[in-house]
Amino acid sequence: MRNMTWLSVLMAAFALLGGSESEAGLFCGIGRYRSCPAESCEPCQDYCQARTCNSGCYKTVKETVWCTETYQECQTVMDTCYEKVPVQCNRVVRETCWRDECYTVCKPCYQTCYKTVCYTVRKPCYQTCYRTVCCQVRKPCYQTCYRNVTYTVCKPCYQTCYRTVCYTVRKPCYQTCYRDVCCTGYRTETETCYRDVCTTTCRPVTETRCENVECGEWKIVKECVPGPVVDRCVSSPGSFSWDESGCCCVYKPGCCHVEKVQCPPRVCCKKVWCPKTVTRQVCCTRWVSETKHCKVPYTVCRRVPYSYTKQVPYTTCSWTCEQRSKQVPYTTCTYTRECRTKQVPYTTCTWTCETVSRQVPYTTCSYTCEQRTKQVPYTTCTMTQQVCHRKVPYTTCRNVCETRYVTKTRCVPRQVMVCKTRCVPKTVCRQVPVDPCCDTGCLAVDPGCSAPMTAGCDGGTCTK
């Protein structure tokens, strides 16, 4: 089946020898004859007869292909484990204990005693005497008011006497009259005035200016990347020669040689950033100060005086004198002191002077010494000792052994099966047509320039 495939390929190659220049590059350059001499391309004999008389021969060529193989490999993975390890340690524990302690205190004992103290007192002896005093009395017609006055009186056993006192009393006579009084009043008048006020306001002003903004866009650019240069085996055109022994034309193929051939280019698409500068209209708003003058009304209030007359009442007082007499009591006695409160009248008026004589008592005091005794308390203190008990704290220390757990980290290895892929070389045999007269040294076949084929591998699919 493989031989039939190669025969069909060769027949198609010979059929396309007269094609275009682009077709000459197909099938490893078999159809390219630009390097051949012109006489070689001219028909000289019958090709079909020469092909029938000369049967082609084939050679087995071994090629190395790479197959993808999946295999499993045991790999060591380190896992981090955490475990708690008990650790013995000592801890100091403080304990508070109590002990009994005796102490002595001195307790005071207080006792109250009395002692007799002699002292001397001076006892006053009072004697009341009288003297005549002349004084002037101003007696008006008055309005009597009262105030509380604390005073000391001597209240004895006394004898009340009376004397007649003549005095003059002025009796007022009141009369109401009226007089005209010129008064000045004030009324409020309101007046509206205006004053100039200068105010500053800000108004927005919108301006448009041009700004250059750097921007760009991504463009997809197609780039033609030339293909790699590879070696290929090219066969020179053959020629027909007359074989006298066979009385026929014999076709002799040309020699094979290796030449450099460039593979077709490939087109790559890539994104290219194309920067550009764009001019944009930008609106800016700024505030402009403006000064305005305006008249602001304000109200002025003033007080305007005016005169008017009114009737003002007034009272006139005329006095009439009247003689009166009264009994004035006076006492003679031994006084006992006593604090009292009395209502004392006082007047506000025009006074009339009058000379009055009266007996004014006065007291003389003489002291007599007298011995007396009294009991004076005093306190005595004696100290008695007393034994008391109390609890005194003290601290003791002891070591306590305890177990603590400390977290430790360790790495534990484990085996994990990992799937990996590798390329395995494999030798593939195929039949290649050769010229009987061609030297075996020129039949070296490069696997890279051979026709595409698909071969099956045990470990996977190999594609060449």
VENTA-V639025 format. One record per residue. PHI is phi in radians with two decimals (none if undefined). D_CENTER is the distance of its C-alpha to the mean C-alpha in Angstrom with 2 decimals. Layout:
BEGIN
phi | d_center
PHI | D_CENTER
PHI | D_CENTER
END
This chain:
BEGIN
phi | d_center
none | 83.72
-1.17 | 81.98
-1.14 | 85.20
-1.15 | 85.51
-1.12 | 81.98
-1.20 | 82.84
-1.12 | 86.10
-1.13 | 84.36
-1.16 | 81.91
-1.16 | 84.76
-1.11 | 86.67
-1.16 | 83.65
-1.17 | 83.21
-1.20 | 86.81
-1.24 | 86.58
-1.75 | 83.68
-1.17 | 85.30
-1.56 | 85.99
-1.30 | 82.37
-1.29 | 79.93
-1.25 | 78.33
-1.26 | 75.09
-1.34 | 77.08
-1.19 | 78.70
-1.45 | 75.54
-1.37 | 75.55
0.92 | 76.86
1.10 | 76.31
1.38 | 78.20
-1.18 | 81.52
-1.47 | 82.10
-1.67 | 81.64
-2.27 | 85.01
-1.22 | 84.21
-1.55 | 85.20
-1.47 | 88.53
-1.17 | 91.79
-1.15 | 93.13
-1.19 | 96.34
-1.28 | 94.40
-1.52 | 92.91
-1.43 | 96.29
-1.24 | 97.93
-2.01 | 100.98
-2.40 | 101.95
-1.45 | 100.99
-1.23 | 97.63
-1.14 | 98.13
-1.20 | 101.46
-1.20 | 100.09
-1.26 | 97.15
-1.26 | 99.52
-1.30 | 101.74
-2.00 | 98.92
-1.38 | 96.62
-1.32 | 93.25
-2.10 | 92.17
-2.14 | 88.75
-2.27 | 87.00
-1.44 | 84.44
-1.99 | 81.20
-1.71 | 78.57
-2.15 | 74.92
-1.78 | 71.87
-2.03 | 68.96
-1.88 | 65.54
-1.91 | 64.53
-1.52 | 61.14
-2.23 | 61.31
-1.77 | 58.74
-2.41 | 58.99
-1.90 | 57.08
-2.24 | 56.16
-1.46 | 55.13
-2.12 | 51.92
-1.59 | 50.44
-2.07 | 46.77
-1.65 | 45.03
-1.79 | 42.92
-1.59 | 40.49
-1.99 | 41.28
-2.01 | 39.53
-2.44 | 41.73
-1.71 | 41.56
-1.91 | 44.23
-1.26 | 45.41
-2.23 | 45.50
-1.51 | 47.53
-2.51 | 46.05
-1.84 | 46.97
-2.24 | 44.74
-1.50 | 45.74
-1.95 | 45.79
-1.73 | 46.22
-2.18 | 48.29
-1.74 | 49.12
-2.03 | 52.82
-2.21 | 54.86
-2.27 | 58.29
-1.44 | 60.75
-2.35 | 61.55
-1.74 | 64.32
-2.49 | 64.18
-1.89 | 66.59
-2.14 | 65.71
-1.75 | 67.98
-1.83 | 68.12
-1.36 | 69.65
-2.07 | 72.39
-1.72 | 72.93
-2.41 | 76.33
-1.67 | 77.33
-2.15 | 80.78
-2.22 | 82.75
-2.37 | 85.11
-1.56 | 87.60
-2.11 | 86.99
-1.66 | 89.63
-2.51 | 88.64
-1.94 | 90.49
-2.08 | 89.68
-1.85 | 91.12
-1.76 | 92.33
-1.38 | 92.78
-2.11 | 95.95
-1.71 | 95.53
-2.39 | 98.43
-1.69 | 98.18
-2.17 | 100.13
-2.25 | 100.42
-2.45 | 100.73
-1.52 | 101.49
-2.20 | 98.78
-1.73 | 99.30
-2.49 | 96.27
-1.66 | 95.63
-2.02 | 94.01
-1.79 | 92.36
-2.05 | 92.77
-1.90 | 91.38
-1.54 | 90.68
-2.44 | 87.11
-1.68 | 84.27
-1.56 | 83.73
-2.10 | 80.24
-2.28 | 79.51
-2.41 | 77.14
-1.38 | 76.86
-2.22 | 78.42
-1.57 | 78.62
-2.46 | 81.89
-1.86 | 84.12
-2.05 | 87.59
-1.86 | 90.52
-1.84 | 92.12
-1.94 | 95.57
-1.45 | 98.72
-2.35 | 99.87
-2.03 | 102.67
-1.63 | 101.70
-2.12 | 103.85
-2.21 | 103.66
-2.41 | 104.59
-1.56 | 104.86
-2.17 | 102.58
-1.64 | 103.13
-2.60 | 100.20
-1.81 | 99.56
-2.04 | 96.92
-1.72 | 95.60
-1.79 | 94.82
-1.41 | 92.50
-2.11 | 93.27
-1.70 | 90.25
-2.42 | 90.54
-1.68 | 87.75
-2.18 | 88.05
-2.27 | 85.96
-2.42 | 85.33
-1.49 | 83.66
-2.12 | 80.47
-1.50 | 78.95
-1.99 | 75.15
-1.94 | 72.45
-1.95 | 69.62
-2.24 | 66.53
-2.15 | 65.21
-1.68 | 61.95
-1.98 | 62.24
-1.92 | 59.36
-2.35 | 59.30
-1.66 | 56.86
-2.09 | 56.12
-2.22 | 54.06
-2.32 | 52.02
-1.41 | 50.58
-2.08 | 46.77
-1.71 | 45.14
-2.05 | 41.82
-1.97 | 39.61
-2.12 | 38.01
-1.98 | 36.16
-2.07 | 37.41
-1.38 | 36.01
-2.13 | 38.20
-1.71 | 37.80
-2.15 | 39.11
-2.05 | 39.67
-2.31 | 39.65
-1.70 | 40.33
-2.24 | 37.93
-1.58 | 38.84
-1.98 | 36.45
-1.42 | 36.94
-2.52 | 37.15
-3.11 | 39.53
-2.63 | 40.62
-1.60 | 41.78
-2.10 | 45.54
-1.59 | 47.62
-1.98 | 50.42
-1.58 | 53.39
-2.16 | 54.74
-1.61 | 58.14
-1.75 | 58.21
-1.13 | 61.81
-1.30 | 63.12
-1.27 | 64.10
-1.63 | 67.63
-2.16 | 69.68
-1.62 | 73.27
-2.44 | 75.75
-1.64 | 79.42
-2.02 | 81.53
-1.68 | 85.17
-1.25 | 87.61
-1.09 | 89.87
-1.47 | 93.09
-2.45 | 96.65
-1.74 | 99.82
-2.24 | 102.99
-1.48 | 106.54
-1.72 | 107.73
-1.26 | 111.51
-1.24 | 111.99
-1.72 | 110.19
0.93 | 111.12
-2.73 | 107.52
-1.51 | 104.39
-1.97 | 101.92
-1.56 | 98.22
-1.94 | 96.70
-1.20 | 92.84
-1.29 | 91.13
-1.41 | 89.34
-1.64 | 85.64
-2.44 | 83.29
-1.74 | 79.55
-2.34 | 77.57
-1.44 | 73.88
-2.25 | 72.36
-1.60 | 68.95
-1.26 | 67.15
-1.08 | 65.95
-1.29 | 62.64
-2.14 | 59.51
-1.73 | 57.07
-1.96 | 53.33
-1.85 | 50.60
-2.47 | 47.42
-1.59 | 44.52
-2.11 | 44.46
-1.44 | 41.73
-1.87 | 43.49
-1.32 | 41.48
-2.68 | 42.38
-1.89 | 41.41
-1.99 | 40.97
-1.64 | 41.27
-2.04 | 39.08
-1.55 | 39.27
-1.96 | 35.96
-1.60 | 35.71
-2.08 | 34.02
-2.04 | 33.67
-2.22 | 33.92
-1.77 | 34.46
-1.97 | 37.80
-1.39 | 38.48
-2.25 | 41.66
-1.84 | 43.52
-2.11 | 45.46
-1.96 | 48.09
-2.48 | 48.78
-1.67 | 50.92
-1.86 | 49.13
-1.34 | 51.47
-2.49 | 51.34
-1.85 | 53.66
-1.95 | 55.74
-1.90 | 57.28
-2.42 | 60.25
-1.69 | 62.67
-1.88 | 66.32
-1.37 | 69.01
-2.55 | 72.12
-1.85 | 75.18
-2.60 | 76.67
-2.03 | 79.37
-2.44 | 79.17
-1.53 | 81.56
-1.95 | 80.55
-1.38 | 82.47
-2.52 | 83.69
-1.95 | 85.87
-1.89 | 88.96
-2.14 | 90.36
-2.12 | 93.99
-1.79 | 95.23
-2.13 | 98.51
-1.52 | 99.86
-2.52 | 101.26
-1.53 | 103.01
-2.37 | 102.01
-2.31 | 102.87
-2.58 | 101.09
-1.58 | 101.76
-1.82 | 99.56
-1.41 | 99.49
-2.54 | 99.37
-2.16 | 99.55
-2.22 | 100.94
-2.89 | 99.61
-1.68 | 97.78
-1.55 | 94.04
-1.98 | 91.39
-1.25 | 87.88
-2.65 | 85.47
-1.56 | 82.14
-2.37 | 82.04
-2.15 | 80.07
-2.34 | 81.90
-1.54 | 81.26
-1.74 | 82.29
-1.35 | 83.24
-2.48 | 82.47
-2.23 | 83.47
-2.19 | 82.66
-2.92 | 85.80
-1.61 | 88.72
-1.66 | 90.62
-2.01 | 94.37
-1.37 | 95.54
-2.64 | 98.07
-1.62 | 99.51
-2.27 | 99.39
-1.95 | 100.68
-2.63 | 99.49
-1.58 | 99.83
-1.86 | 96.66
-1.38 | 96.51
-2.45 | 95.14
-1.99 | 94.78
-1.92 | 95.89
-2.17 | 94.45
-2.25 | 96.12
-1.80 | 94.58
-2.12 | 96.37
-1.45 | 95.05
-2.49 | 94.68
-1.54 | 93.85
-2.38 | 91.40
-2.24 | 89.70
-2.60 | 86.38
-1.64 | 84.60
-1.87 | 81.46
-1.40 | 79.09
-2.53 | 77.55
-1.97 | 75.45
-1.94 | 76.29
-2.18 | 73.82
-2.12 | 74.84
-1.67 | 72.45
-2.04 | 72.91
-1.49 | 71.26
-2.43 | 69.46
-1.62 | 68.10
-2.13 | 64.67
-2.14 | 62.67
-2.58 | 58.95
-1.70 | 56.58
-1.95 | 54.96
-1.42 | 52.02
-2.53 | 51.97
-1.92 | 49.87
-2.05 | 51.39
-2.02 | 49.86
-2.53 | 50.90
-1.61 | 49.90
-2.06 | 48.89
-1.53 | 49.14
-2.39 | 46.46
-1.92 | 45.55
-2.02 | 42.14
-1.92 | 41.12
-1.95 | 39.67
-1.44 | 38.33
-2.08 | 40.23
-1.95 | 40.03
-2.50 | 43.20
-1.76 | 44.22
-2.02 | 46.84
-1.41 | 48.82
-2.54 | 49.91
-1.66 | 52.06
-2.22 | 50.81
-1.46 | 53.11
-2.05 | 51.71
-1.51 | 53.36
-2.26 | 54.07
-2.12 | 56.04
-2.44 | 58.55
-1.70 | 61.26
-2.02 | 64.84
-1.28 | 67.80
-2.48 | 70.77
-1.60 | 74.16
-2.09 | 75.44
-1.78 | 79.08
-2.56 | 80.23
-1.60 | 83.47
-2.16 | 83.65
-1.19 | 86.77
-2.28 | 88.51
-1.50 | 91.53
-1.07 | 94.51
-1.58 | 95.39
-1.40 | 91.92
-1.19 | 91.22
-1.15 | 88.87
-1.25 | 86.86
-1.64 | 85.60
-1.73 | 84.35
-1.16 | 81.11
-1.90 | 78.48
-1.54 | 74.84
-1.03 | 72.71
-1.30 | 70.30
-1.83 | 72.92
-1.35 | 74.59
-1.21 | 74.35
-1.10 | 71.45
-2.61 | 72.24
-2.14 | 70.61
-2.15 | 71.64
-1.59 | 70.74
-2.04 | 69.45
-1.24 | 69.44
-1.52 | 65.81
2.93 | 64.41
-1.87 | 65.06
-1.87 | 65.92
-2.12 | 65.73
-2.12 | 67.33
END
